[in-house]
């Protein structure tokens, strides 16, 4: 039996399937001594190298794990930044097999829910447009928004990369006299800056954007910005079932120790604060 090379690489936790396709196109992968090409298939005996390093063909598939991370504004969705700025990978826990893969991206000015997994196939399906996994955002809009604009945004507007729309738009009560209005919006794809670009077609400025849900997973309101928590087996399987993957039977999470009680929240906040201070000192020394 053979499998697509990019799928094998993704299943080893090296990255999403799309990322692995880029690695293959860049000539970073070889199979049995020959530079791989997109479309190659491999069996269990194939000798695969990535950047010259042999890929260990582990016999057992590692336990599928998923992290929920509360991304603050100002962090980049990249593994390493040449300018030394903070990234969403900086504070993630070490992992014994593979590596953490971000499920989609949030731009530097967007905060909120970001999922990470060590399962490349799960990440790929959760991001793929054909799976239509719903994302929900809270958007603060500066100024008035007409009913005509709301109708256009749910009917569909043309962007430079094709037709796009919100599946739902729900206004949130405005308790003060601010000129800003909050809306909860949902959509079923994750194009670059899509939420902001949709509002901009109606001459509306997004002054703040927070992702609050990805599929069935809602951002825990008590989770501090810059902190993470590992999802229990029930949530992992809710995500896997959503994209037609078999259920996972094991978990690295002890639900009794995974509660966001006062003591754990205090530890999280201290850890985030220490990390921020270290990054600031390092950035000052480099500049």
BELJOZI-V384109 format. One record per residue. RES is the residue in one small letter. SS is DSSP state (a for helix, b for strand, c for the rest). Layout:
BEGIN
[[RES:SS] [RES:SS]]
END
This chain:
BEGIN
[[x:c] [x:c] [x:b] [x:b] [x:a] [x:a] [x:a] [x:a] [x:a] [x:a] [x:a] [x:c] [x:c] [x:c] [x:c] [x:c] [x:a] [x:a] [x:a] [x:a] [x:a] [x:a] [x:a] [x:a] [x:a] [x:c] [x:c] [x:c] [x:b] [x:b] [x:b] [x:c] [x:c] [x:b] [x:b] [x:c] [x:c] [x:c] [x:c] [x:c] [x:b] [x:b] [x:c] [x:c] [x:c] [x:c] [x:c] [x:b] [x:b] [x:b] [x:c] [x:c] [x:b] [x:b] [x:c] [x:c] [x:c] [x:c] [x:c] [x:c] [x:c] [x:c] [x:c] [x:c] [x:c] [x:b] [x:b] [x:b] [x:b] [x:b] [x:b] [x:c] [x:c] [x:c] [x:c] [x:b] [x:c] [x:c] [x:c] [x:c] [x:c] [x:c] [x:c] [x:c] [x:c] [x:c] [x:b] [x:c] [x:c] [x:c] [x:c] [x:c] [x:c] [x:c] [x:c] [x:c] [x:c] [x:c] [x:c] [x:c] [x:b] [x:b] [x:b] [x:c] [x:c] [x:c] [x:c] [x:c] [x:c] [x:c] [x:b] [x:b] [x:b] [x:b] [x:b] [x:b] [x:b] [x:c] [x:c] [x:a] [x:a] [x:a] [x:a] [x:a] [x:a] [x:a] [x:a] [x:c] [x:a] [x:a] [x:a] [x:c] [x:c] [x:c] [x:b] [x:b] [x:b] [x:b] [x:b] [x:b] [x:b] [x:b] [x:c] [x:c] [x:c] [x:c] [x:a] [x:a] [x:a] [x:a] [x:a] [x:a] [x:a] [x:a] [x:a] [x:c] [x:b] [x:b] [x:b] [x:c] [x:c] [x:b] [x:b] [x:b] [x:c] [x:c] [x:c] [x:b] [x:b] [x:b] [x:b] [x:c] [x:c] [x:c] [x:c] [x:c] [x:c] [x:c] [x:c] [x:b] [x:b] [x:b] [x:b] [x:b] [x:b] [x:b] [x:b] [x:c] [x:c] [x:c] [x:c] [x:c] [x:c] [x:a] [x:a] [x:a] [x:a] [x:a] [x:a] [x:a] [x:c] [x:c] [x:c] [x:c] [x:b] [x:b] [x:b] [x:b] [x:b] [x:b] [x:b] [x:b] [x:b] [x:b] [x:c] [x:c] [x:b] [x:b] [x:c] [x:c] [x:c] [x:c] [x:c] [x:c] [x:c] [x:c] [x:c] [x:b] [x:b] [x:b] [x:c] [x:c] [x:a] [x:a] [x:a] [x:a] [x:a] [x:a] [x:a] [x:a] [x:a] [x:a] [x:c] [x:c] [x:c] [x:c] [x:c] [x:c] [x:c] [x:c] [x:c] [x:c] [x:c] [x:c] [x:a] [x:a] [x:a] [x:c] [x:c] [x:c] [x:c] [x:a] [x:a] [x:a] [x:a] [x:a] [x:a] [x:a] [x:a] [x:a] [x:a] [x:a] [x:a] [x:a] [x:a] [x:a] [x:a] [x:a] [x:a] [x:a] [x:a] [x:a] [x:a] [x:a] [x:a] [x:a] [x:c]]
END
